[in-house]
Structure formats: C-alpha cells, structure tokens
C-alpha cells in the first residue's frame, strides 16, 4: 500500500506533467520517466525540453516511480513503459525525471 506522503507527491507530479504537456502542446502519454543520477539528469535536461525533475529519497524512488507510471497508464491506454526505469542495479539514483523523447532541444 502506498503511504499518504507518496500519494500526495504522485498526485502533484501527475498534475504537473498534465499541465506541462498541455502548455507545450503534446499528449500526456508522451512522457517517459527515468530514475537517474545527478549527471544523467543534467544530460537529459540538455537533450530534451521540457523536462520535469524531482529529487527523491532513494527509499521512496521505486514506489514513487511505480505509482506515477500507474497514474499515467490509467490516463492513457497506449502509454509505453520505459524499460530503462526497471534497471536499478547498484546505481545511486537521486532524481525522478520526466521528459518527452520526441521533443529534442
């Protein structure tokens, strides 16, 4: 079960993703989510625009990522889950970054 703090954060993130997608003229299903390190975050921000990033406590990252993906899937039937987010390995992820791969700078 998802705790209330994470649920509130999920609602806030999904709201921001919907607003940003509307503002820049693409559909919500265009977003891709990745758990990344600080360097990967900087690379994604240089390559794509707009991006939305959120610094997350590592213990909550997996739960937050899963919950946001579920909300986006519910809002779009043809949302495609990004496989890179499943590769956790031994890396120290600090951020959750949302970007649209079709909107390159």
URZI-V388612 format. One record per pair of residues at least 24 apart in sequence whose C-alpha atoms are under 10 Angstrom apart, sorted by sequence separation. I is the first residue (numbers start at 1). J is the second residue. D is the distance in whole Angstrom. If there is no record, write none. Layout:
# URZI-V388612
I:J:D  I:J:D
This chain:
# URZI-V388612
62:86:9  24:49:10  24:50:8  35:61:8  62:88:9  35:62:8  21:50:9  20:50:8  35:65:8  20:51:9  34:65:8  62:93:10  65:96:7  20:52:9  33:65:8  61:93:8  64:96:9  65:97:10  33:66:10  61:94:8  17:51:9  58:92:8  61:95:8  62:96:10  17:52:8  33:68:9  58:93:7  59:94:10  61:96:7  16:52:8  33:69:8  57:93:9  58:94:6  32:69:9  56:93:9  57:94:7  58:95:9  31:69:10  55:93:9  56:94:6  57:95:8  13:52:9  55:94:6  56:95:6  13:53:9  32:72:10  54:94:9  55:95:4  56:96:7  13:54:9  31:72:9  54:95:5  55:96:7  30:72:10  53:95:6  54:96:5  55:97:9  29:72:7  53:96:6  54:97:6  28:72:7  29:73:8  52:96:8  53:97:4  54:98:9  9:54:10  28:73:10  52:97:6  53:98:6  29:75:8  30:76:10  51:97:7  52:98:5  53:99:9  28:75:8  29:76:6  32:79:9  51:98:6  52:99:7  28:76:8  29:77:8  30:78:10  31:79:9  32:80:8  33:81:8  34:82:8  36:84:10  50:98:9  51:99:5  52:100:10  27:76:9  29:78:7  30:79:8  31:80:9  32:81:7  33:82:7  34:83:9  35:84:8  36:85:8  50:99:6  51:100:7  29:79:5  30:80:9  31:81:10  32:82:6  33:83:10  34:84:7  35:85:6  48:98:10  49:99:7  50:100:7  13:64:10  28:79:9  29:80:8  31:82:10  32:83:10  33:84:9  34:85:5  35:86:9  48:99:7  49:100:8  50:101:10  29:81:10  32:84:10  33:85:7  34:86:9  35:87:9  36:88:10  41:93:10  45:97:9  47:99:10  48:100:7  49:101:9  51:103:10  10:63:10  14:67:10  32:85:9  34:87:10  35:88:8  40:93:9  41:94:9  44:97:8  45:98:10  48:101:7  49:102:9  50:103:7  6:60:8  10:64:7  14:68:7  18:72:9  37:91:8  38:92:9  41:95:7  44:98:9  45:99:8  47:101:9  48:102:8  49:103:6  50:104:9  6:61:10  9:64:8  10:65:9  13:68:7  14:69:9  17:72:9  36:91:9  37:92:6  38:93:8  40:95:9  41:96:9  44:99:8  48:103:6  49:104:6  50:105:9  7:63:10  10:66:10  11:67:9  12:68:10  35:91:10  36:92:8  37:93:5  38:94:7  41:97:7  47:103:9  48:104:5  49:105:6  6:63:8  7:64:8  10:67:7  11:68:8  14:71:7  18:75:10  35:92:9  36:93:5  37:94:5  38:95:7  40:97:9  41:98:10  44:101:10  47:104:6  48:105:5  6:64:6  9:67:10  10:68:6  13:71:10  14:72:7  35:93:6  36:94:6  37:95:6  46:104:9  47:105:6  9:68:9  10:69:9  34:93:10  35:94:7  36:95:5  37:96:9  45:104:10  46:105:7  3:63:10  7:67:8  10:70:10  11:71:8  35:95:6  36:96:6  37:97:10  44:104:10  45:105:9  2:63:8  6:67:9  7:68:9  10:71:8  14:75:10  34:95:8  35:96:5  36:97:7  1:63:10  2:64:9  6:68:10  34:96:6  35:97:6  33:96:7  34:97:5  35:98:9  33:97:6  34:98:7  2:67:8  32:97:8  33:98:5  34:99:9  31:97:10  32:98:5  33:99:7  31:98:6  32:99:5  33:100:9  30:98:10  31:99:5  32:100:6  30:99:8  31:100:5  32:101:7  30:100:5  31:101:8  29:100:9  30:101:8  31:102:9  28:100:9  30:102:8  27:100:10  30:103:9  26:100:9  26:102:10  26:103:9  21:99:10  21:100:9  24:103:10  17:98:8  17:99:9  13:98:9
